[in-house]
Amino acid sequence: MNEIIKAIEEEQLKKEVPAIHVGDTVKVYGKIKEGNRERIQVFEGVVLKVQGTGSRKTFTVRKASNGVGVEKTWPVHSPNVEKVELVRKGKVRRAKLNYLRSRVGKKAKVKEVVK
């Protein structure tokens, strides 16, 4: 039965997966349904964590909106995620950036990778 589940999940996976890592600033283009209409809304913020594997893989993005921190967790292989665009790569030494939740302003910034 395990092979059957794996086969079904492999069909659900996207062909091109964005290479995002913790600390990166990304733009997530998400589909939103309002009544009978569908539109795309952009959510830009810092990736706090990436977890899971296969079709269950998710990433959490945090941004500050009008002084209030907003977090959204997006499934990587969801059809509601149109695309994920990398804005800048971040330099971090942690797998999960939970400490950013308690920081405000310049302290909440992540250093950028300089090439």
Steps between C-alpha positions, in 0.01 A plus 500: 500500500792734564602483132145589396503813716842599368381460139195718561707769676758511220225592253408799717853647509590805292766456233694815590540570870648835608834477681412689817686482827450639849585871517419574135264782413239372257188610315227237506235537231190334648165444333202637692136424423244773563156376408522382141813700419861398549794735538866486598626672814868551579633429850859617552702417808780300663494120505495395867499125455482223242366165614372170368585297193327403180148626451479609866790746474409847631671830565401785731538863392484797738450867421413813693175658383409836657720422801340158554688178426319271257602140433370265235589138442496392137513146361779485239309274261158665539312602184402820687864615496550644152873564540765586758746772404830542683564868584824465702696221662550518874798395707384314811641234732174349617251254352203689643492874565249509786696779670391745227146496643606701804705754306383823343653745251865468399559221752260281301718520188696207363846558352525464124743262332765700313641323197 
